[in-house]
Amino acid sequence: MKAAVRHCLHLVGAAVACMVGGERISGSEPQRPSESARGAVEPIRLVTKTGELRGTLDMPTGAGPFPVVVMLVGSGPTDRDGNQPGLKNDSLKMVGQGLAERGIAALRYDRRGIGKSRQACLKEEDLRFDVLADDAAAWVDLLRKDRRFGKVGIVGHSEGSLVGMLAVKRANADAFVSLAGTGRDAPSGLRAQLARNLPPAYKELKDKSDKIIAELAAGRTVAETPKLLESLFRPSVQPYLISYFKYDPAREIAALHVPVLLVQGTTDMQCLVDDAKLLAAAKNDAQWLEIKEMNHMLKHAGTLDEQAATYTDPNVPLAPGLVEGVAAFLSKALNAKTRSSRALTPQAAQHQ
């Protein structure tokens, strides 16, 4: 039972990621290393009112200005490399470095409360989902000040996909890539996960969770929660859930007026192909990249044994076609004269 409830926390992503809500954040002065440092992995920081956020720039070789992307991690205590305590896979590190090898700079960063951005954490009751988007938008603003870079895109993985949709609008980013992003709103997704994971004997608990979710979706906190669901609905996390529940990924992606690429693996057990199809239906001029036997860690996983290895073994490579497909899309989108996706041919991207 407790394991099932912990599994549901993945969708919500509220328990561990420390953030600060409300205020727009100011960027630091851009760093300008010498020509000889180009192609290196560089540290970068964002100064905010509540502490510094720290990140890494994967730089291409040669002369700029380079197109650049801000990469956004998924839920939980995920760091800039795509890792969590006890789960080292280096998936996002591999994506960032792969893009840099193809001429696209990539910024990866630890979000508030994680890794080297731990000092920027506030109390859980002060957490709000919007600050994730504000942080991402502030990184875009910072990169625009750096003469080494041209157009700026956003790449969001898992929960970072929804964060990225919001940040694209707030920062007027030039392109967006959703990697294994959900197409359902959080209340619907959470109800579905609870329905799948709570045993039939716990129907009463399921009914209570549905009522709690309905109250939170309506913007109201709940004073009493069942003990078994305390880790999911404890009072201190409810303001964050309310701020998260108000966003529908399908509605948010439909409002974007930039080139969009939807990337989804067929063996992803956390965000399904059907999720990506919901996003595609909402944004019918988005390009589509489906990768066979790619799982949520963006790696090849055709069997259950392969699934397990991708979460804990950083030596497992990325799924074939992933970086190539994303780089091809970004190269065109970030070097185009127009930011409007309507200028693109609305056809599926084919990368085998």
Residue pairs with C-beta under 8 A, 6 or more apart in sequence:
1 198
1 199
1 202
1 228
2 228
2 231
4 197
4 198
4 199
5 197
5 228
5 229
5 231
5 232
6 231
7 193
7 197
8 190
8 193
8 194
8 197
8 232
9 15
9 75
9 76
9 231
9 232
10 75
10 76
10 270
11 75
11 159
11 182
11 186
11 189
11 190
11 193
12 75
12 186
12 190
12 232
12 241
12 244
13 74
13 75
13 76
13 159
13 244
14 75
14 127
14 237
14 240
14 241
14 244
15 76
15 231
15 237
16 76
16 77
16 113
16 114
17 75
17 76
17 77
17 111
17 112
17 113
17 114
17 127
17 132
18 112
18 113
18 114
18 118
18 120
18 121
18 122
18 124
18 127
19 111
19 112
19 113
19 121
19 122
19 127
19 128
19 131
19 132
19 135
20 48
20 49
20 50
20 112
20 120
20 121
20 122
20 126
20 127
20 131
21 126
21 127
21 128
21 130
21 131
21 243
22 128
22 130
22 131
23 49
23 134
24 134
24 137
24 138
25 46
25 48
25 49
25 134
25 135
25 138
26 47
26 48
26 49
26 138
27 46
27 47
27 138
27 139
27 141
27 142
27 145
28 45
28 46
28 47
28 52
28 142
29 145
30 142
30 143
30 145
30 146
30 147
31 42
31 43
31 44
31 146
32 146
32 147
32 148
33 40
33 42
35 63
37 59
38 59
38 60
38 61
38 62
38 63
38 64
39 59
39 60
39 61
39 62
39 100
40 59
41 56
41 57
41 58
41 59
41 97
42 56
42 57
42 59
43 54
43 55
43 56
43 57
44 54
44 55
44 56
44 57
44 107
44 109
44 142
45 52
45 53
45 54
45 55
46 52
46 53
46 54
46 55
46 109
46 135
46 138
46 139
46 142
48 120
48 135
48 138
50 120
50 122
51 112
51 117
51 119
51 120
51 121
52 117
52 119
52 120
53 109
53 110
53 111
53 112
53 117
53 120
53 135
53 139
54 109
54 110
54 115
54 116
54 117
55 80
55 107
55 108
55 109
55 110
55 139
56 80
56 96
56 107
56 108
56 109
57 105
57 106
57 107
58 96
58 97
58 99
58 100
58 105
58 106
58 107
58 108
59 66
59 100
59 105
59 148
60 66
60 100
60 101
60 102
60 103
60 104
60 105
62 103
64 147
64 148
64 149
64 150
65 147
65 148
65 149
65 150
66 103
66 104
66 105
66 148
66 149
66 150
67 103
67 104
67 105
67 149
67 150
67 151
67 152
67 153
67 330
67 331
67 334
67 335
68 104
68 105
68 106
68 107
68 143
68 149
68 150
68 151
68 152
68 153
68 334
69 99
69 104
69 105
69 106
69 107
69 152
69 153
69 154
69 155
69 175
69 177
69 330
69 334
70 107
70 109
70 136
70 139
70 140
70 143
70 152
70 153
70 154
70 155
70 167
70 173
71 80
71 92
71 95
71 96
71 106
71 107
71 108
71 109
71 155
71 156
71 157
71 160
72 132
72 136
72 154
72 155
72 156
72 157
72 160
72 161
72 163
72 164
72 167
73 79
73 80
73 82
73 92
73 108
73 111
73 157
73 158
73 159
73 160
74 157
74 158
74 159
74 160
75 158
75 159
76 84
77 84
77 85
77 113
77 114
78 84
78 114
79 110
79 114
79 115
80 92
80 93
80 108
80 109
80 110
80 115
81 90
81 91
81 92
81 93
81 108
82 89
82 90
82 91
82 92
82 93
82 94
82 95
82 157
82 297
83 89
83 90
83 314
86 312
87 311
87 312
88 312
88 313
88 314
89 297
89 299
89 310
89 311
89 312
89 313
89 314
89 316
90 314
91 157
91 297
91 298
91 299
91 310
91 318
92 108
92 157
93 108
94 298
94 317
94 318
94 323
95 106
95 155
95 179
95 298
95 318
95 322
95 323
95 326
96 106
96 107
96 108
97 106
98 318
98 322
98 323
98 327
99 105
99 106
99 323
99 326
99 327
99 330
100 106
102 323
102 324
102 327
102 331
103 327
103 331
104 327
104 330
104 331
104 334
105 148
105 149
106 155
107 139
107 143
109 117
109 139
110 116
110 117
110 118
111 117
111 132
111 135
112 120
112 121
112 122
112 131
112 135
113 120
113 121
123 236
124 236
124 237
124 240
125 235
125 236
125 237
125 239
126 239
127 237
127 239
127 240
128 239
128 240
128 243
129 163
129 240
129 243
129 244
129 247
130 166
130 243
132 163
132 166
133 163
133 166
133 167
133 170
134 167
134 170
136 154
136 163
136 164
136 166
136 167
136 171
137 167
137 170
137 171
138 171
140 152
140 154
140 167
140 171
140 173
141 171
143 149
143 152
144 152
150 334
150 335
151 174
151 175
151 333
151 334
151 335
151 339
152 171
152 173
152 174
152 334
153 173
153 174
153 175
153 176
153 177
153 330
153 333
153 334
154 164
154 167
154 168
154 173
154 175
154 176
154 177
155 164
155 176
155 177
155 179
155 326
156 162
156 163
156 164
156 165
156 176
156 177
156 178
156 179
156 181
157 179
157 180
157 181
157 298
158 179
158 180
158 181
158 182
158 270
158 271
158 296
159 181
159 182
160 179
160 181
161 178
161 179
161 180
161 181
161 182
161 249
162 181
162 182
162 247
162 249
162 252
164 176
164 177
164 178
164 181
165 176
165 178
165 249
165 252
165 253
165 255
165 256
166 247
166 252
167 173
168 176
168 256
168 258
169 255
169 256
173 258
174 258
174 259
174 333
174 334
174 339
175 258
175 259
175 260
175 261
175 329
175 330
175 333
175 334
175 339
176 256
176 258
176 259
176 260
176 261
177 260
177 261
177 263
177 326
177 329
177 330
178 253
178 260
178 261
178 262
178 263
178 276
178 279
179 263
179 298
179 326
180 263
180 264
180 265
180 268
180 270
180 271
180 276
180 296
180 298
181 249
181 262
181 271
181 275
181 276
181 279
182 189
182 249
182 271
182 275
183 249
183 250
183 274
183 275
183 276
183 277
183 278
183 279
183 282
184 192
184 249
184 250
184 275
184 278
185 245
185 247
185 248
185 249
185 250
186 241
186 244
186 245
186 247
187 213
187 214
187 216
187 217
187 245
190 213
191 209
191 210
191 213
194 206
194 209
194 210
195 206
198 205
198 206
198 209
202 228
205 226
205 228
205 229
208 225
208 226
208 229
209 226
209 229
209 232
209 233
212 222
212 225
212 229
212 233
213 245
215 221
215 222
216 222
216 233
216 238
216 241
216 242
216 245
217 242
217 245
217 246
219 242
219 246
220 242
221 235
221 238
221 239
221 242
222 233
222 235
222 238
223 235
225 233
225 234
225 235
233 241
249 278
249 279
250 278
250 279
250 281
250 282
251 282
253 260
253 279
253 282
253 283
253 286
254 282
254 283
256 283
256 341
257 339
257 340
257 341
257 342
258 333
258 339
258 340
258 341
259 287
259 329
259 332
259 333
259 336
259 339
259 341
259 344
260 283
260 285
260 286
260 287
260 341
261 286
261 287
261 288
261 289
261 325
261 326
261 329
261 330
261 333
261 349
262 276
262 279
262 280
262 283
262 286
262 287
262 288
262 289
263 276
263 289
263 290
263 291
263 322
263 325
263 326
264 271
264 273
264 275
264 276
264 289
264 290
264 291
264 294
265 290
265 291
265 292
265 293
265 294
265 295
265 296
265 298
265 319
266 273
266 290
266 291
266 292
266 293
266 294
267 293
267 294
267 295
267 301
267 302
267 307
268 294
268 295
268 296
269 295
269 296
269 307
270 296
271 296
273 290
276 288
276 290
279 286
280 286
280 288
283 341
284 346
285 341
285 342
285 344
285 346
286 341
286 346
287 329
287 344
287 346
287 347
287 348
287 349
288 348
288 349
289 321
289 325
289 326
289 329
289 348
289 349
289 351
291 319
291 320
291 321
291 322
291 325
291 351
293 300
293 301
293 302
293 319
294 300
294 301
294 319
294 322
295 301
295 306
295 307
295 310
295 319
297 310
297 311
298 318
298 319
298 322
299 310
299 316
299 317
299 318
299 319
300 306
300 310
300 316
300 317
300 319
300 320
301 307
301 309
301 310
309 316
310 316
321 351
321 352
324 351
325 349
325 351
328 349
328 351
329 349
332 344
333 344
336 343
336 344
